Amino acid sequence: MGDSTIFDLVSDELEQRSSLSRLEARGTVRLALKEAGLDAATVTVEQMTVVLRKVLPRELKTRNVGDPAGLCEALAGRLSGLKLDSKIGQTPEAVFARLAPS
């Protein structure tokens, strides 16, 4: 996945699957994460899945996105299919540990 974060993945998928612009999609996901007390840079797959099921549908409904619950379930399904670490956006310590020579 490179340098992409879970936030980037969900935002990009939301933009592709809805009528929201890139800026609107990213802002909406960021607001949902903020409401849940999470940070876009460090959110895990598990945390994002909860946000997709509990918080984001409400945000999408206020933006008149059709079938917010179905869309969020599709996004959650996309996340569950990922074969990666549960946290893509890692702590600085984890990044440095990965970069350090073995």
Stockholm file with secondary structure:
# STOCKHOLM 1.0

chainA/1-102         MGDSTIFDLVSDELEQRSSLSRLEARGTVRLALKEAGLDAATVTVEQMTVVLRKVLPRELKTRNVGDPAGLCEALAGRLSGLKLDSKIGQTPEAVFARLAPS
#=GR chainA/1-102 SS CTTCCHHHHHHHHHHHHSSCCHHHHHHHHHHHHHHTTCCTTTCCHHHHHHHHHHTHHHHHHHTTCSSHHHHHHHHHHHHHTCCSCSCSSCCHHHHHHHHSCC
#=GC SS_cons         CTTCCHHHHHHHHHHHHSSCCHHHHHHHHHHHHHHTTCCTTTCCHHHHHHHHHHTHHHHHHHTTCSSHHHHHHHHHHHHHTCCSCSCSSCCHHHHHHHHSCC
//
